[in-house]
Amino acid sequence: MHVHSVRTRRSADEFPRDQHLAWKIAEVAADPVAVSADTEAMVINRVIDNAAVSAASVIRRPVTVARRQAQAHAVSTGANVFGIGGGYSAEWAAWANGVAVRELDFHDTFLAADYSHPGDNIPPLVAVAQQLGIGGNDLIRGLATAYETQINLTRGICLHEHKIDHVAHLGPSVAAGLGTMLKLDTETIYQAIGQALHLTTATRQSRKGLISSWKAYAPAWAGKVAIEAVDRAMRGEGAPSPIWEGEDGVIAWLLGGPKKVYEVPLPGPGEEKRAILDSYTKEHSAEYQSQAPIDLARRLRDRIGDLSQIATIVLHTSHHTHVVIGTGSNDPQKFDPDASRETLDHSVMYIFAVALEDGTWHHERSYAPERAHRPETIELWNKISTVEDPEWTRRYHSSNPDEKAFGCKAVVTLKNGEVITDELAIADAHPLGARPFARDNYINKFTVLSDGVIDPQEQERFLSAAQGLANLKPGSLSELNPLVDAVVLDKAPTTPDGIFQ
């Protein structure tokens, strides 16, 4: 890996274009290096994972709205919208499928200087591949690049410190991945990356306070915008430049400012793109920093016994967990039983309480209004707080995978004064956890989440196609779209009409 120092440059500075970060990424995307077998296998795992969570979310209101918007953009030789037949304009299919993937906060993750859900790259690349008749092998190559780009930007550039939403790394990664998949030249990819970044920077208010459905829409928007950016770049249109380093660019005014230097690692020429292997999926439908606390709560239940005897629970954890999903956020909504599902998903206090009581976590039942309103749950919920522990923060940001941690230490004080403590650094499903996810786990996740949604024979057809992705010939990627039973789609909520009909 080559580490690139990235900082603001004055317009009068001598700063050759081949030194721009966007150009460096474009060079990586244009490099025709082969994809290793383990990277290919993990790409397939994540395609299955995305289908699993899309099946579970298919009739939720935000997903239904996005699907109906896409259906207003039908074309004869277009892309597929998850679960239904027909062809639709690629950017709108990517929009609908991106919302379906993101809605339940249940797909893959990578955390470093910032955080990301690199599986968000899959819907836009698949949609373009379907519309243009791309084969499975080129899709795999494109996805390897997209994961490589987003994960390495996440390693090197912290967005949330400056309240910029993490999808600002997704626009460039989708553009880069499309560049690889479509075998575009460095110049075209460079312009597309610049456009995509310029148009996908937004504040983190979408993940603050009373969190709305825009949390699910934000990455789908980034994917849609990136497709359009690549289309314009292919037609010869340019982008703001240098987009990261410019005097009025992203670093100068949205991130660390003119004095800040970011260190971004990227593969060198001929070096394999393997970053996807450093990412991890979720066993539980919740913010990733809640994965280990859920497993810890399940482990603590028997030691605690009667939960009514708990006086307080303090979760010692990283700065990120404390201020984003803990009491350090100072968000009263995180203790509100009437809060949205998206808000409860960002309340580790609620999640820890329910996991302690139930000994499990479910993507629907654990968030149900009647579940959040149980008096004993509310009582326990309000006994839980978080504190930042510098050691957990250090481990959260560590580049050493053997010590990197996303969990917490729980200090449970009972009413009789007894103190029970336990800690868990990483979730059980993490690659270094107690039960790392393998192909069988991804298949089981898809089977469980699509039960009653997708017919068993259609499940098998999809799984066979996905596992043979590298051998899918150009024009056959519609096989990656499992069809949902019509009786299920009939249960989708009725929504008001909008502009698109």
N, C-alpha and C positions, 0 to 999 in steps of 0.2 A: 504494500500500500504506500502511496505517496501522500504526505500531509501537506496541504496547501494553506498558506497564511493568507487570510482574506481580510481586507480593511478598506476603509473609505479612501478614495483618491480624488484629488482636485481635478477639475476639468482641464487645467493647464498642465497637469502632470503628464510625463511620458509613460503611458500605460498600454502597451500593445494588446490587441484584442486576444491573442492567444494566451494571455495571462489572466483573462477574466474567468471567474469561477464558472459562469454559464458556458464558456467555451471548453473549459476543462471537463465539465460534465458531458457536454456534447461529444467530445473526443471519446470518452468512455462509452457513450451510447453507440457511437459509430464503429467501435472496435468489434470486429466479427468473431470474437473469441467464442469457443465452444462452451456449452453448458455442461457441467459435471453431472454425473448420475445422481448424486445425493441432492444437488440443487434441483434437478428436474423432479425428483421424487417429492421434495418439499413443496414445489410449485403445485403439483397435483394435490397434495394434502390440503393446501390452502384453497384451491378451487372447490374441493369437496366441503371444506369448512364454511366457505361463503354460501354455498347452496344450502347447507344445514340451517344457518341462521336466517337466510332468506325465507325458507319454508316456514320457520317459526313465526316470522313477522308478516307474512304475506297479506293478511287481512287487517292488520293494524291501520289506523286512520292515516298517519303520514305516508305509509307505503301505498295505501289505496289512492290517495290524492296524487302522488307522484306517478303511479301507474296510469291513472286516468289522463294525466297531462301527456304522458308519452303516447297513449293511444290516440290522441288527437294529431299525432305526427306520423301516421302510417305511410310507408313507402313500399313499393313492390319488391325490391331486393334490399331489405334493410336488416337491422339487427333484431335480436329477440328480447322481449321483456319477460322477466322471470315469471314462469308459471303459465303463460298464455301463448297461443299461437299467433302467427302473423309476423310481418316485418315492419320495423319502425326506424325512424332516423336515428343513426348511431348515438348522437349526443343526447337525445331524449331517452333512448333505451339505457344508456349509461347512467343518466339521471335517476330513472326509476329503480334500476337495479342497485345503484349506489345507496339509495335510501333504504332499500330492503336489507342490504348487508349491514348497514350502520345502526338501524333503528334500535336493536336490542342490546347494543354495546357488548357483543358476544363473539367477535371474531379476533383476529390476531393483533399483536401489540409488539412494539419495541420501545424501550425507554432508555434514555441516556442523558445528554445535556437537555434534550426536550423529550417529548413523547409522540407516539405516532401509532396509527393503525394501518400498516402497509398493505393489508388486504384490500384497502380502499382503491388500490391501483387496478385490481382485477376487473371490476365492471367496465371501466372505459376501454381497457385494452381488448377485452372479449368483444365488446360491442363493435368496435372498429374492425376487428378481425372478422366478425360475422358479416358485416356490411361489405367489406372488400374481398371476401373470399380467401382470407389468409389461412394457412394450415396450422396444425397444432404445434409443430416444432418451432415455427417463427413466433407464435404466441408465447411459448415457454421462454424463448430468448428475450422477448420484450419484457416479460414479467420479471425475469432475473435482473434486467437493467433497472426497471422501475423500483424494485425492492432495494437494490444496491444504492440508488440515488437517494431515496427517501431516508433510508436507515443511516447513510453516512452524513447527510445533512442534519439528521437528528443527533448524531454523535457530536457534531461540531458547532452547531448554532442553536442557542437557546432562544426560543421565541416567547415562551410564557413569562419569562422574567420581565418582558416589556409589554405584556398583555396582548400579544399577537397570537391569534389562534394557530394551532399546529398544522392546519391544512395549507398554510403558506409553504410548507415543504412538499405537499402533495401535488400541487399544480406543476412544478418543475419535474417531479419524478414521473408523472403520467406523460408529460411531453417527451421526456428522455426515453421512456419505455416504448412509446409509440414510434419514436425515431428509430430505435433498434428494430422493432417488429416490421416496420415498413422499409427498412434498409435505406434510410435517408442519409444525406451527406451532413457533415459536421456543421456547415453554415446554416442549413435549414433547421437543424435541431437546436442550434444556438439561438436563433431568432424565436423559435417556438418556446423555449425555456424562459427567455426574457419576457415574452408576452404573458405566459402562464403565471409566472411569479407576480408580475405587475398587477394582475387582475384577481389574485386570490389571497391578498393580504387583508385581514379583517381583525377586529378586536376580539378579545376573549369573553366579551359579555355574553356570548352564546352559551358559555359554560359557567355562568356566575348568577347568583341569586335564584330567581324562579326560572329554571331551565326549561326552554320550550322545545318543540319539535325541530327547530332549526339545528339543534345538535346533530340530528340524523341527516338533515339536508346539506349541511356545510361541506362534507367531503364529496358528496355527489355533485354539488355545485363546482367544486374544484376540478373534478374529473370532466364535467361537461365543458367547462371553460378551456381546459387543456386541449380537448379534442378540437374545439374551434380555433385555438391558437395554432395548432399544428396545421390545420387546414389552411389558414391564412399564410403561414410561413411557407407551405408547399406552393402557394400561388405567388410567392416572391415578396411578401410583406415583411416588414421589419419590426423591431421591438425597442423599447428604451434600453440604452446601453451606456456604460455597464450597469446592469440592473441592481446587483448587490453593492458594488463598490462605488457607484457614482456619487458625486458631490451632493446631489439631492436624491440619492438612491435609498434602498431599503435599510442598509446598515446605518447610514448617516441620520435618518430621521425616524425610523421605526424600531431599530434595535439599539445596539450599544453606543452609537455615535462615532464621530471621526477618530477618536483615540482607541477604539476597541479593535482588537485583532482576534479573528476566529480561526481555528485550526480545523480544516475539513479534510478527512482522509478520503482518497479515491483510489481505485485500482490503477496500476500502471499499464502501459501497452502490453497486450497479450496476457494480462492477469485475469484469472477467472473471477466471475461475479458471484460471490458466495454469501453475501450479507443476509439473505433470507434465512440461512441456517442459524443466525443469531437471534432471530425473532421467535415468538412463542404465542400459542393460541390460549384461549380461555376455556376452562372447564365450567366456569360459572358465568352467568349473564350479569356482569357488574364491572365497574371500573377496575382496571388491572390491579391497582394498589389494594383492592379489596379481595383479590384472589387468595393470597396467603392468609389474611385475617379470617376469611370464611373457613378455610381448612383448620386454622388455629382454634376458632370457636368450636368447631365440631370435635376437636381433640380435647378441649377443656370441659365439655359438658359433664362428663362422668366425674371429673375431679371436683367440680363445684357442687354438683348435686342439686339441692333446692335453690333455684334461681331467685326466689323471693328473699333469700338471706343475703343477697348482694347489696352492699352499701355503695360502692363505687367501682368503676372499671376505668383505668387509665391506660391508653394505648400509646406506648413510647415508639415513635416512628420518625420517618424522614420529614424534612421540610415540605417536600411536595405533597405527601399524604396529609400532613397536618393542615396546610393552608388551602389545598384544593378540595379535599373531601372530608376534612376533619374540622374540629372546632376552631382551628386557626383561621378558617375562612371568614369567621364572624357572620355567617349566613344563618339567620333564624329559621329560614325555610328548611334547613337540614334537620330540624326537629319538628316539622309540621306534618301531622298525619294526613293533611289534605294536599300535601305537595304533589307535584307531578311525578310520574315514574322516572323521568329524566333527572329530577332533583334527588329522589331517594337513591337512585343509582350512584349519585355523588355524595352520599352521606354514609361514611364508614360506621358512624354510630348506629344508624338504623340497621345496616347490613350485619354488623356484629351482633346486635341484639336478636335479630330474627334467626341468624345462623345458630346462636346459642340455644334458642328456644326449640327450633325445629330439627337441628342436627343435619340440615341439608339446605340446598338453595335451588329454587326453581325460577325459570325465566318469566313466568306469569304469576303463579300463586304467591311468590314471595313479595311481589309488588302490589298485589290486589288491594283495593281500598279497605276492604273488610279486614285484611291482614294488618295493614298499617294502623287501623283504629282499635285494635285490641287493647283494652286498658292495661293489662299486664305488660304488653309490649311497649306501650308508651312510657310506663313507669321505668322499665329497664333501660330503654332507649335514652332517657334523660339522665341516667346515672353514668353514662359513658362519655368520656372526653378524650382528646388527644393532646400530646405534647411533642414538640420536636426534640429529638435526641441527636446531637451532632454526629455521633458514631453511625446512627442509621442514615443520616444524610450523606455522610462520607461514603458509606457502602452503596447507597443508591446511585451515586455518581461514579463509583469505581469502574475502571476499565478492565479490571481483573474479574473474569467470569466466575471464579471460585469464591469471591467475596461479595460480588454484586448482590444487593438485597432489595426487595420491594415489600417486605413484611413489617413486622412490629413485635414488640414485647408487650404482653398484656399483664397488667398488675391488678388483680382482683382482690378487693378488700371486702370481707364479709362483715356483717353487723356485729359479730362477736369479736372482731378484731383480727381474725385469722387472715393472712395474706397468701394468695395463691398466684404464682407467676409462671408464665410459659412464653416461649417465643418461637416464631417461624420466619425464616428469612425469605424463602421463596415458595411459591405455590407447589402443591403436589404434582401438578401437570407440567410444570416448567421442565425444560430439557435436563436440568440438574436436580429436579425435585424427586419426591418419593415415588411418583408414578408418571414418568414422562410420557407425553402423548406420542403415539406411533400411528401407523396407517390404520390399524384396527380401531383405535380410539376415534379417529376422524370419521371412519365409516359408521361407527356406532353413534356418534354425535349426529350425523346426518340421518340415520335410521330412526333414532329417537325423536328428533325434532320434526321430521317429516311424517311421522306416524299420524294417520288420520288426515293428512294434508295431500300427500302424493301416494298414488296407488303403489302397492309393493312391486308389481312388475315394472312400473315406471321408475321406481327407485333403483331397481337392479339394472335397468337399461342405462340410466344416468351414471351409476357407479362404474359400470363397464366402460362407458365412453370416457369418463374422466380419467380412469386409471390407464387408459390407452391413449391419453392426450397426444403424446409425441407422434403417434401414428395416424392421427386424424388428418385426412387429406384436405387440401384447399377446398373451401366451399362446404365443408361438413361440420363446422363448429356449432351449428344449431343443435347438435347432439348434446351440447353442454347445458341445454335449457330443459330441465325437468318440468313437465306439465302438471299443474295442480288440478285436483278434482273440481269440476264445475260447481258441485254442491258446496264446496268450501268457499270458493270465490263469491258465491251468492250470499254468503254471510258477511261479506265486507260491508262496512258502514256506508250509508248514503251520505254523500257530501254535496255541498252547494256547487253549482256550475261556476266556472270562472271565464276567463277570456278565451281559452283554448277549448274548442268543441270537437 
